[in-house]
């Protein structure tokens, strides 16, 4: 492992400048690797998978020290907004999570009060003991085979948009294999009132708009509710969601069946099986719907 000063020089080049977040990130990663007994992360790079929890300067420094890269599938991002990272040793199965203490920033400010904020923090983060800067927790991380670097598996094709899906990221909705975007986990929107036609790869008008659904559970886990977001206020006021309901998930989907399938996927449950058998949409749009279920067509909306 390189020295702190050597890593800081490399971090300034890789990140474009040196800042307090870079110094903290280098220290965090060096601690995590030392705890695992990995002293040469370059030579032992195939042993390490790192989970980062924020998309800020700290993460660039963690990637530099751990030698984990997103493109090599050794760096995993969880958008939790926390200055923390978990280092997993694939060889031994051990994993340690290192998180910056909330008090570390104040400790840094108090150490060099005469300096400007960033300059003082940089100097303090380089000098303060690990126990002042970080919390350490030994954890267990089950890295699934499809999440490992070098995984090779079948490539699926989405029945809706026609795009390829790698690494077992497909979602089965009824009898259709969809990508997560077409199944409702979309971070972007198609032009309003349009859908993708997989057959000829162009946009076609006539799609039903996505609907918002919410999943709630009772605090003691004795009951659950999956419903349209617009119905939540009414259900709560009528006491139909149990005692002390707790919000869990927000889901956007074209139908209740798609929403339920996404919910099962997110919570690690068995694949959702809709009520009844699928039938072709009577409007001739080419989609399937469940007459005994929600009666919603993903293209045309409510059928009955």
N, C-alpha and C positions, 0 to 999 in steps of 0.2 A: 504494500500500500504506500502511496506517495505521502509526503508531508502535507500539513495543512497549507503552508505557503505555496507549495507546488500546485495543489488543487485549486487554490484561489486564483493563481495566474491563469490556469487553464479555464476556469469558470468565467473569468473576465472576457476571454477571447470567445468562448462558446456562446455566452449570453449577450455579448456586446458591450457590457460594462460590469463593474463590480458593485454590488449593493449589499445591504444588510441581509436581505433574503438569501442571497447567494452564500454568504458566510454561514448563516444558520443552516442552510441546506447541506453544505459540505460537512459541517460538524455532525448533523443528524445522520447522514449516510455513513460517515466514518464510524460512528458509534454503533449503528446497526450491524455493519459488517464485522466489526471487532467482536460483538456479542456472539455472532455466529461462528467466529473463528476463521473467517475468510479474510486473509491478509493480502491476497493478490487477486482482486476482482477481475482483472483482465485475463489472467491465466485460468481462472476458475469461473469464467462468465457463464458457462452452461449449467452451473449449479444454482444460479440465482434468478429468482423472479421477484420483482418489486412492485408493490401496490402503493400508488401515491393518491392523496386525497384532496389535492388542490391544484389548480392550473395557474400557479404564480411562479415567481422567480425561484422559490425553493425547489420546485420540481426539476428545473433544468440542472441545478446543482446535484440533486439526488441521482439523476440519470447519468451525469458525468462520473461521479464517484463509483456508483454501483456497476457501471458499464452496461446498464440495461437500456434497451431502445424499444420504442413502440413498434417500429417496423420489424424488429426481430421477435416480437411477441413476448418479450421478457419484462416490459414495463406495462403495468395495468393501471388505468385511471378510474378512480371512483370519485365522482363529483360531490364530495361531502363538505367542501369549504373549510377543511381543517389542515393546519400545518402539521402533517403526520405522514408517515410512510411505514409500511410493513415489509420486512425483508424475509423471503422464504428460501430456505436451503433445500433444494430438491433432492439432494443426496441423502440428507439425514432426516428430512421431514420437519425440522425445527423452524420456527418462525418467531420473529420479534417485531413488535410495533413500537416505534419511537414517535412521540408526539411532543411538540414544543409546549412548554408550560405557559399558561396565561400570564404568569408573573415574570416570565423571562424578559419581556420587553421593558417593564418597569425597572428590573434589576440592571439592565443594560444602560438605561437612561441615568440611573443614579451613580453608575460607575464612573462616567465621564461627563458630568453636568456642564463643564465648560466648553464642550465641543458641540458642533451642530448635530442635529438629531441623527441623520444617517451615518455620519462619520463616527459619532460616538457609539452607535449601535454596532457598526462593523467591528470596531476595535474591541468592544465588550464581548460580542459574540465569539470572537476569536480567542478571548482570554478566560471567560467564565468557565467554571467546572461543569461537566456534563450534568451533574445532579441538580444544578441551578437552572439549566436550560431545558432539560427534557424529562419526561416521564417515560419509563420503560415497562413494557408488558409482554410477557411470553404468551403467545397465542397459537391457535391451531388454524391452519388454512388448508382447505381441501381444494387443490388445483385440479380441475377436471381435465381429463385427457385432451379434450378439444381446445383447451386453453393453454396447453403447453407449447413452447417453441418447437417447431418442426413437425407439428401434428399434420397428418395427411388423412383426409376423409373424403367421402363422396360430395360432389358439388350438386346442389339442388337448384331448381329453377322455379321462381315464383309463378304461380298460376294466374296471378292478376297482372303484374307488370312485366313479366318475362325476364327479369334480371336474375343473374346467378347469385347463389347464396353459399358462402363458405363456412366452415368450422361449426356446423350443426346449429346455426342461428335461425333456422327456419321455424315456423309456427304452423301447426296443423289445426285448421279450423273446419270442423266437420270432416268432409272428405277432400279438402283442398289444402295444398301446401303453399303457404304464403311467406313472404319476407316480413320482417317485423314492421316495416313501414306500412305495407298494405294491410297488416293485421291491426294497425291502430297506433303503434309506437312511433309516430312520425314527428320529427322536429322541424319539418318544412311543410308547406302547403302547396298543392297543385293550384293552378288558376281556378278561381271560383266557378263552380258549376261544371268542372271538367274532371275526367278520369283518364287513366292510362289504359290504352287498348294494347294488350300484350301481343296480339296477333300481328299487327302492323306497326307497332311501336310509335303511335302518334296519339295525340289527345283527342278525345271524343266527348262531346257535351252530354249532359244528362245524369251525372252522378248525384246521389243523395248526399247532403252535407254530413260531415262527421258529427257525432254527438258526444257530449261529455257524460261520463258515468263516474260514480264514486262507490268505493267499497268501504263499509264501516263494520266495526265489530263491537260487541259489548265488552266492557273492561275486564270482565271475568272470563271472556272467551266462550260464553255459553251460547252465543248466537251471532250471526253475521247477516249483512244486508248489502246487496249489489243493486244499485238503482241509477236512474238518470239523475244527473246533478241538479236539474231543475226541480226534481221532486223531493229533494232532501229536506228543505225547510218544512214542507207540509207533513212529511213522515215524522219528523222530529216533534212538531207541534202536537201531533196526534198520538205520540208515544208509541209508534209502531216500530221503532228501531231498538227496543229494549232499554234497560236501565244503564245509564252512563255510557252512551255510545261513543266510540273513539274512531276518528277518521284515520284511514290507512292508505288508500290509493286513489289517485285520479287517473282515469283512463279515457282516451279518445278512441272511438270506434264507430263503424257504420251501423252495426247492429248489436243487440244485447248478446247474441251468441259470440260475436267477436270479442266483446268486452269481457265476457266470462272466460273465454279462452286465454286472453291476455292475463287476467287475474290469476288463473291457475298456473300459468307460466311464471309469473313474478313470484308467486308464493311456493313454488316447488311442488305443487300438487300434481296428481295424475291428469293427463289430458282431459279437457272438458268434453263431454258428450252431450250435444244439444238434445232437446226433447223431440221425439218423433224422427221422421225421415226427411231428408232434403228433397225439394221439388223445384223444377225449373220456374223461374219467374214468369207469371202469366203475361207480362208486358213484352216478353220476347227480347229482353236485354241481354240474355245469355248467362245471367247469374243464377245462383241457387239460393233458396230461402227455406225457412222452416215453418210451415203452416201451423203446426201444433206448438211451436215455440213463440217467438216474438212476432212472427209474421212480417218481419222486416227484410226487404231486399237491399243488399249493400249498394245497389245502383239507383233503385227507384224509390226507396223509403218504405213506408208502411203500406202493405198490400191489403190487409183486412182491418 
